[in-house]
Amino acid sequence: MKRFFRLYAFLLTIATLAVAFLVLFFLVPVLKVFGVSLFDAAGKTMTLANYTHVLSNRFFLNALGNSLTIAAAAFALTIVIGVPFAFCIARIPIGGKSVLLALAALPLVLPSFVSAYALVLMFGRAGIVTGAMRNIGIPFESIYGMKGIITTYTLTLYPYVVLPTVAAFRSIDVSIEEAAQNLGSSRLRMLRTITLPIVMPSILAGGLLVFIEAMENFGVPFVLAEDKPILAVETFKLFVGETAANPSSAGVLGMLLVFCTIVVLLIQRNVLARRYYATGARRSPPLFAVSLPLRILGSTYCWTVISAALVPFVAVIVISFMRFSGPVLHYEFSLDNFAQLLQRSHRPLVNTLFLSTSAAFAATLIGVPIGYLLVRRRSRMSVLLEIVATSPFAVAGTVLGIGLVLTYNSGPVILTGTSLIMIIAYAVRKLPFSARASSALLQQIDASLEEASINLGVPPFATFLRITVPLILGGIVGGAVLSFVTIASELSSTVVLYSGPWITMTVSMFQALEGTSAGEATAAATILILFTVLPVALVYRLLRRFELSLLS
């Protein structure tokens, strides 16, 4: 018993440090943003006039309305696309399901604003596809505006709906569907009244992630919005353009972003609380016996969705190896874009690798003990720990970056302008990945394995390292890789926090887009794609070999 206590005491110490880390670098900065929104421009008098000014300003109200409209449209469209996709994968006998599911998850680790830029290259005013359509007499203006932003979010965020919904379709208790059919229900009615309501929590959970990501995303609207005001972009513009001592207006917009995500989360919880969704799940449901034409239709639908999501990324890679004369594209193979990008400095590439690796390691080191305690030591403290550890999902990177600058720009601890503040911001934002990934696997591992090892005389910490860690290594590495690739493509907090010596690849692309250097922008986008795809592929192969060695 004492040995168990030592292990839990060690992990509790790590978790306590993790909570302190989140309090200092997440809760305090967010509260700091809230605080500046309540004071006047001089930062001396508390007032609600800032909220009155923003909420009575038509421009800011349009920004809020546009953001909510885009997020709601992305929420609806990803569900419309993702649920049939998930049903085809989980319940219809089609070929290549593992490949389909792997490709479907790929947009989550690819930079969304790269997809937006690829759409501009293809469907912008001077885009390749736009020009071809005009040549054959098809009128098409451009992809700019809300339609382009919604399209990008739909194509890059639909995996948030697909992945949990596939798991939900596969975990339905088959006896429920059998009972419905035995009572005379048709298959279509059974799907509408039994199957879909049971998987609704998973659908809404994925849709919620889509809504939050669409509300807080900075890169996509920066590329596509043009003169359309968007809340995340206007928050950044107000902050960097603030000349007063207290950035009160930026604080108000930042809190509006946080408030919108919290309200949506509460609505989702309220909707799900009204009904009971649990089933016995004694047997997994079999695949539906459908005709060959329906199987072909399902397979065609899945491949069409995946192609639409991945073609923009393929296009930007191909275009990056073509020659540009200013904004004009020449269909000739060339490496000039990469040469021009890297000729100025190799620092962005080195910085991206260093910052991504450091922050992913920090997020893993903090997140894994949190995940362990969430599963093995359920208590009121663990519930609070879970809420705090997953809260960064609901806060925009722009808001967190502003909060960190406001908190650590003066006083005894000054971090602004250093690499450390960027690593901290990344680790805070990606901590939920590591905690969730490790806790998900721990729930499938019987605690008796650890108890048996400790009872045989192996010290608890050694048991944790030799037994538990190898068993959840897939989750640990998966969370670390997901953190790495999403940090490499992070823009919303980076654009607020970076300084000259710590420019990253995302900022290089951001600056190239601002300077209309299309060639360098495509080269930076290609490097970002390689930064995300290659680590995932490499780690997948290593984990497969590790699993095979364990089985043998």
C-alpha positions in Angstrom: 0.0 0.0 0.0 2.9 2.3 0.8 4.4 1.6 -2.6 1.1 2.6 -4.3 1.0 5.8 -2.2 4.6 6.7 -3.4 3.6 6.4 -7.0 0.4 8.4 -6.6 2.3 11.0 -4.5 4.9 11.4 -7.2 2.2 11.7 -9.9 0.2 14.0 -7.7 3.2 16.3 -7.4 3.6 16.4 -11.2 -0.1 17.1 -11.5 0.1 19.9 -8.9 3.0 21.5 -10.9 0.9 21.1 -14.0 -2.0 22.9 -12.3 0.3 25.7 -11.2 1.6 25.9 -14.8 -1.9 26.3 -16.1 -2.9 28.8 -13.5 0.2 31.0 -14.2 0.2 30.7 -18.0 -3.4 30.1 -18.8 -5.9 31.3 -16.2 -4.0 34.4 -15.1 -3.4 35.6 -18.8 -7.1 35.0 -19.7 -8.2 36.9 -16.5 -5.7 39.6 -17.4 -7.5 40.1 -20.8 -10.8 40.2 -18.9 -9.3 42.8 -16.5 -8.1 45.2 -19.2 -11.6 45.0 -20.8 -13.0 46.5 -17.6 -10.7 49.6 -17.4 -10.5 52.8 -19.5 -7.8 53.5 -22.0 -5.5 54.8 -19.3 -6.0 51.7 -17.3 -7.0 53.5 -14.1 -10.8 53.7 -13.9 -13.0 50.7 -14.0 -15.9 51.0 -16.5 -18.3 49.1 -18.7 -18.1 51.8 -21.4 -15.7 49.6 -23.4 -18.4 46.9 -23.8 -21.0 49.6 -24.6 -18.7 51.1 -27.2 -17.9 47.8 -28.9 -21.4 46.4 -28.7 -22.9 49.6 -30.1 -20.4 49.8 -33.0 -21.8 48.3 -36.2 -18.4 47.3 -37.5 -17.7 45.1 -34.4 -21.2 43.8 -34.4 -20.7 42.8 -38.0 -17.5 41.1 -37.1 -19.3 39.1 -34.3 -22.2 38.3 -36.6 -19.9 37.1 -39.4 -17.8 34.9 -37.0 -20.9 33.3 -35.6 -22.5 32.8 -39.0 -19.3 31.2 -40.4 -18.9 29.0 -37.3 -22.5 27.9 -37.4 -22.3 27.1 -41.1 -19.1 25.1 -40.6 -20.8 23.3 -37.7 -23.8 22.3 -39.9 -21.9 21.5 -43.1 -19.3 19.3 -41.4 -22.1 17.3 -39.8 -23.9 17.0 -43.1 -20.7 15.7 -44.7 -19.1 13.9 -41.8 -22.1 11.8 -40.6 -22.7 10.0 -43.9 -19.0 9.5 -44.3 -18.7 8.0 -40.8 -21.7 5.7 -41.5 -20.2 4.4 -44.7 -16.9 3.6 -42.9 -18.6 2.0 -39.9 -21.6 0.2 -41.2 -21.3 -0.4 -45.0 -19.0 -3.0 -46.6 -16.8 -0.9 -48.7 -13.1 -1.5 -49.5 -10.1 0.4 -48.2 -11.6 1.5 -45.0 -8.3 1.9 -43.1 -6.9 4.0 -45.9 -10.0 6.1 -46.1 -10.0 6.7 -42.3 -6.3 7.6 -42.3 -6.7 10.1 -45.2 -9.8 11.5 -43.6 -7.8 12.4 -40.5 -5.0 14.0 -42.5 -6.6 17.5 -42.7 -6.5 17.8 -38.9 -2.7 17.9 -38.9 -2.3 20.0 -42.1 -2.3 23.8 -41.7 -5.8 25.1 -42.5 -4.6 28.5 -43.7 -2.4 26.6 -46.3 -5.6 25.1 -47.6 -7.1 28.6 -47.8 -4.1 29.9 -49.7 -4.4 26.9 -52.1 -8.0 27.8 -52.8 -6.9 31.3 -53.6 -4.3 30.0 -56.1 -7.0 27.9 -57.7 -10.2 29.9 -57.3 -8.9 33.5 -56.6 -9.5 36.3 -59.1 -6.4 35.3 -61.0 -6.6 31.6 -60.0 -5.9 28.7 -62.3 -9.4 27.2 -62.2 -11.0 30.6 -62.3 -9.2 31.5 -65.5 -10.1 28.1 -67.1 -13.8 28.6 -66.1 -13.9 32.0 -67.6 -12.2 30.8 -70.8 -15.1 28.3 -71.4 -17.7 30.9 -70.5 -18.6 29.9 -66.9 -19.0 33.0 -64.8 -17.1 32.8 -61.5 -15.8 35.8 -59.5 -13.6 34.4 -56.7 -13.4 32.3 -53.6 -12.9 35.4 -51.3 -15.4 36.2 -48.6 -17.5 34.1 -46.3 -18.1 31.4 -48.9 -14.4 30.7 -49.2 -13.9 30.7 -45.4 -16.8 28.3 -44.9 -15.6 26.0 -47.7 -12.1 25.9 -46.1 -13.4 25.1 -42.6 -15.8 22.4 -44.0 -13.0 20.7 -45.9 -10.4 20.8 -43.1 -12.5 20.4 -40.0 -15.0 17.6 -41.0 -12.6 14.9 -39.5 -13.6 16.3 -36.1 -17.1 14.9 -36.8 -16.0 11.8 -38.6 -13.6 10.3 -36.1 -15.9 10.2 -33.0 -18.9 9.3 -35.0 -17.2 6.3 -36.6 -16.4 5.1 -33.1 -20.0 5.7 -31.9 -21.6 3.8 -34.9 -19.3 0.9 -34.2 -20.2 0.8 -30.4 -24.0 0.6 -30.8 -25.5 -2.4 -29.1 -26.8 -4.6 -32.0 -29.7 -5.9 -29.9 -31.4 -2.5 -29.9 -31.4 -2.4 -33.7 -32.6 -6.0 -33.8 -35.4 -5.2 -31.5 -36.5 -2.3 -33.6 -36.5 -4.5 -36.8 -38.4 -7.3 -35.0 -41.1 -4.8 -34.1 -41.6 -4.0 -37.7 -39.5 -0.9 -38.1 -37.9 -0.4 -41.6 -34.2 0.1 -41.8 -34.5 3.8 -42.7 -36.9 4.5 -39.8 -34.6 2.5 -37.5 -31.6 4.7 -38.5 -33.6 7.9 -38.0 -35.3 7.0 -34.7 -32.7 4.7 -33.0 -29.2 4.8 -34.5 -28.8 8.5 -35.1 -30.2 9.6 -31.7 -27.7 7.2 -29.9 -24.7 8.6 -31.7 -25.9 12.2 -31.3 -23.5 13.0 -28.4 -20.5 12.1 -30.6 -21.8 14.1 -33.5 -22.4 17.2 -31.3 -19.0 16.7 -29.6 -17.3 16.8 -33.0 -19.5 19.7 -34.2 -18.6 21.6 -31.0 -14.8 21.3 -31.8 -15.6 22.6 -35.3 -17.5 25.6 -34.0 -14.7 26.5 -31.5 -12.0 26.1 -34.2 -14.0 28.2 -36.7 -14.5 30.9 -34.1 -10.9 31.2 -33.0 -9.1 30.6 -36.3 -6.9 33.5 -37.4 -5.1 32.3 -40.5 -8.1 31.3 -42.8 -10.0 34.6 -42.5 -6.8 36.5 -42.8 -6.2 34.9 -46.2 -9.8 34.9 -47.5 -11.8 37.5 -45.6 -10.5 40.6 -47.5 -12.7 43.5 -46.2 -15.1 41.2 -44.3 -14.6 41.8 -40.6 -13.9 38.7 -38.5 -13.7 38.7 -34.7 -10.4 36.9 -34.3 -8.7 39.0 -37.0 -10.1 42.3 -35.6 -9.0 41.4 -32.1 -5.4 41.0 -33.4 -5.6 44.3 -35.4 -6.9 46.2 -32.4 -4.2 44.9 -30.1 -1.2 45.6 -32.4 -2.7 49.0 -33.4 -3.5 50.0 -29.8 -1.7 53.2 -28.8 -3.2 53.7 -25.3 -1.7 52.3 -22.2 -4.6 49.8 -21.8 -5.8 47.8 -24.8 -9.4 47.8 -23.6 -11.1 47.3 -27.0 -9.0 44.3 -27.9 -9.8 42.9 -24.4 -13.5 43.2 -25.1 -13.3 41.4 -28.4 -11.1 38.7 -26.8 -13.7 38.1 -24.1 -16.5 38.0 -26.7 -14.6 35.1 -28.4 -14.3 33.3 -25.1 -17.9 34.0 -24.2 -19.2 32.6 -27.5 -17.4 29.3 -27.1 -18.6 29.0 -23.5 -22.2 29.6 -24.4 -22.1 27.0 -27.2 -20.5 24.5 -24.8 -23.3 25.1 -22.3 -26.0 24.7 -25.0 -24.5 21.4 -26.0 -24.4 20.1 -22.5 -28.0 21.2 -21.9 -29.2 19.4 -25.1 -27.4 16.2 -24.2 -28.6 16.3 -20.6 -32.3 16.1 -21.7 -32.0 12.5 -23.0 -30.3 9.2 -22.0 -28.0 7.8 -24.6 -26.3 4.8 -22.9 -26.7 1.3 -24.2 -25.5 -2.1 -23.0 -23.1 -2.6 -26.0 -22.9 -6.4 -25.5 -22.2 -6.9 -29.2 -21.0 -4.6 -31.9 -23.4 -4.1 -34.8 -22.7 -6.0 -38.0 -22.3 -4.3 -41.4 -25.5 -3.7 -43.3 -26.1 -6.0 -46.2 -26.6 -3.5 -49.1 -26.7 -3.9 -52.8 -23.6 -3.4 -55.0 -24.7 0.0 -56.4 -25.1 1.3 -52.8 -21.7 0.1 -51.9 -20.2 1.8 -55.0 -22.1 4.9 -54.1 -20.8 4.9 -50.5 -17.3 4.3 -51.7 -17.5 7.0 -54.3 -18.9 9.5 -51.8 -16.0 8.9 -49.3 -13.3 9.2 -52.0 -15.0 12.4 -53.3 -14.9 14.0 -49.9 -11.3 13.1 -49.3 -10.2 14.3 -52.7 -11.9 17.6 -52.2 -10.2 18.0 -48.8 -6.7 17.0 -50.0 -6.5 18.4 -53.5 -5.8 21.9 -52.3 -2.7 20.7 -50.4 -1.5 18.7 -53.4 -2.1 21.7 -55.6 0.0 24.1 -53.5 2.9 21.6 -53.4 2.8 21.3 -57.2 2.5 25.1 -57.7 5.5 25.7 -55.3 7.8 24.0 -57.9 6.7 26.4 -60.6 8.2 29.8 -61.5 6.6 33.0 -60.4 7.3 36.5 -61.9 5.8 38.6 -59.1 2.2 37.3 -58.8 2.2 35.8 -62.3 2.6 32.0 -62.5 4.6 30.3 -65.3 4.1 26.6 -65.9 7.8 25.8 -65.7 9.6 23.6 -63.1 11.7 25.7 -60.8 13.3 25.7 -57.3 13.6 29.5 -57.2 10.7 29.8 -54.7 12.5 27.7 -52.1 15.9 29.3 -52.9 14.4 32.8 -52.4 12.7 31.8 -49.2 15.7 30.2 -47.6 18.2 32.6 -49.0 17.0 35.4 -46.8 17.4 33.2 -43.6 17.3 29.6 -42.4 16.1 30.8 -39.1 12.4 30.2 -39.6 13.0 26.6 -40.4 15.3 26.1 -37.5 13.0 28.0 -35.1 10.0 26.0 -36.1 11.8 22.7 -35.5 13.1 23.9 -32.1 9.9 25.5 -30.8 7.7 22.6 -32.0 9.9 20.0 -30.5 10.4 21.8 -27.2 6.7 22.6 -26.7 5.5 19.1 -27.7 8.0 17.6 -25.2 6.7 20.0 -22.5 3.1 19.3 -23.3 3.8 15.5 -23.1 5.7 15.7 -19.9 2.9 17.6 -18.2 -0.1 15.9 -19.9 0.8 12.2 -19.4 0.7 12.4 -15.5 -2.5 14.4 -15.8 -4.0 11.6 -18.0 -2.9 9.0 -15.6 -4.5 10.7 -12.6 -7.7 11.3 -14.5 -8.1 7.6 -15.0 -6.6 6.0 -12.0 -7.6 8.5 -9.2 -11.1 9.6 -9.9 -12.1 12.3 -7.3 -13.4 15.8 -7.1 -9.8 17.0 -7.5 -9.4 15.0 -10.7 -12.6 16.4 -12.1 -11.3 19.9 -11.5 -8.0 18.9 -13.0 -9.8 17.6 -16.1 -11.7 20.9 -16.5 -8.6 23.0 -16.2 -6.5 20.8 -18.5 -9.1 20.8 -21.3 -10.0 24.5 -21.0 -7.3 25.7 -23.5 -9.5 24.2 -26.2 -12.1 26.9 -25.6 -9.7 29.9 -25.7 -8.5 31.4 -29.0 -4.8 31.4 -29.5 -5.0 35.2 -30.3 -6.6 35.8 -26.9 -4.0 33.6 -25.0 -1.2 35.4 -26.8 -2.5 38.8 -25.9 -3.0 37.7 -22.3 0.6 36.4 -22.1 1.9 39.7 -23.5 -0.1 41.7 -21.0 0.9 39.5 -18.0 4.6 39.0 -18.7 5.5 42.3 -20.4 6.6 43.9 -17.2 7.1 43.2 -13.5 9.4 40.6 -11.9 9.1 38.1 -14.7 9.5 39.4 -18.3 9.0 36.9 -21.0 7.8 39.0 -23.9 10.1 38.7 -26.9 11.7 35.4 -25.9 11.3 31.9 -27.2 10.2 30.7 -23.8 6.9 32.6 -24.0 6.1 31.0 -27.4 7.0 27.5 -26.0 4.7 28.2 -23.0 1.8 29.3 -25.2 2.2 26.2 -27.5 2.4 23.8 -24.5 -0.7 25.3 -22.9 -2.7 25.1 -26.1 -1.7 21.5 -26.9 -1.7 20.1 -23.4 -5.2 18.6 -23.9 -3.9 16.4 -26.8 -1.4 14.7 -24.5 -3.7 14.4 -21.5 -6.6 13.0 -23.6 -4.4 10.6 -25.7 -2.8 9.0 -22.7 -6.1 8.8 -20.6 -8.0 7.2 -23.5 -5.5 4.3 -23.7 -5.2 4.0 -19.9 -9.0 3.4 -19.7 -8.4 0.2 -21.8 -5.6 -1.1 -19.5 -6.6 -3.1 -16.4 -5.0 -1.6 -13.3 -4.4 -5.2 -12.0 -1.3 -5.3 -14.3 0.3 -2.5 -12.3 -0.9 -4.0 -9.0 0.6 -7.4 -9.8 4.0 -5.8 -10.7 4.1 -3.8 -7.5 3.0 -6.8 -5.4 6.0 -8.7 -6.9 8.3 -6.2 -5.4 8.9 -3.8 -8.4 8.9 -0.2 -7.1 5.8 1.9 -8.2 7.8 4.3 -10.3 9.7 1.5 -12.0 6.3 -0.2 -12.7 5.0 3.0 -14.2 8.0 3.3 -16.5 8.4 -0.4 -17.4 4.7 -1.5 -17.5 2.4 1.4 -17.9 4.4 3.6 -20.2 5.1 0.9 -22.8 1.4 0.0 -22.9 0.3 3.6 -23.5 3.3 4.5 -25.7 1.1 4.7 -28.7 -1.1 7.3 -27.0 2.0 9.2 -25.7 3.7 9.4 -29.0 0.5 10.0 -30.9 -0.3 13.0 -28.6 3.3 14.3 -28.9 3.3 14.0 -32.7 -0.2 15.7 -33.0 1.2 18.5 -30.7 4.3 18.8 -32.9 2.6 19.1 -36.2 -0.2 21.4 -35.0 2.4 23.6 -33.3 4.5 23.8 -36.5 1.4 25.1 -38.3 0.2 27.4 -35.4 -0.4 31.0 -36.4 -3.0 32.6 -34.1 -0.8 32.8 -31.0 2.5 32.9 -32.9 1.6 36.1 -34.8 1.0 37.9 -31.4 4.1 36.5 -29.6 6.9 36.2 -32.0 9.8 38.6 -32.2 12.5 39.1 -34.9 14.9 36.4 -33.8 12.1 33.8 -33.4 10.2 34.1 -36.6 8.6 30.8 -37.7 7.6 29.2 -41.0 4.0 30.2 -40.4 5.0 33.8 -39.9 7.2 33.7 -43.0 4.2 32.6 -45.0 2.1 35.3 -43.3 4.7 37.9 -44.2 5.0 36.6 -47.8 1.2 36.8 -48.2 1.2 40.4 -46.8 4.0 41.3 -49.3 2.2 39.5 -52.2 5.2 37.2 -52.7 3.3 34.3 -54.0 6.3 32.1 -54.9 7.8 32.3 -51.4 4.3 31.8 -49.8 3.9 28.5 -51.8 7.4 27.4 -50.8 6.7 28.1 -47.1 3.3 26.2 -47.4 5.0 23.2 -48.9 7.6 23.1 -46.1 4.8 23.3 -43.6 3.0 20.4 -45.2 6.2 18.3 -45.1 6.7 19.3 -41.5 3.3 17.8 -40.7 3.0 14.8 -42.9 6.5 13.3 -42.6 6.6 13.0 -38.8 3.1 11.4 -38.8 4.1 8.8 -41.4 7.4 8.1 -39.6 5.9 7.7 -36.2 3.1 5.5 -37.6 5.7 3.1 -39.0 7.7 3.0 -35.8 4.6 2.3 -33.7 3.6 -0.5 -36.1 7.0 -2.1 -35.6 6.8 -1.6 -31.8 3.4 -3.3 -31.7 4.6 -6.2 -33.7 7.6 -6.7 -31.4 5.3 -6.7 -28.4 3.1 -9.3 -30.0 6.1 -11.5 -30.8 
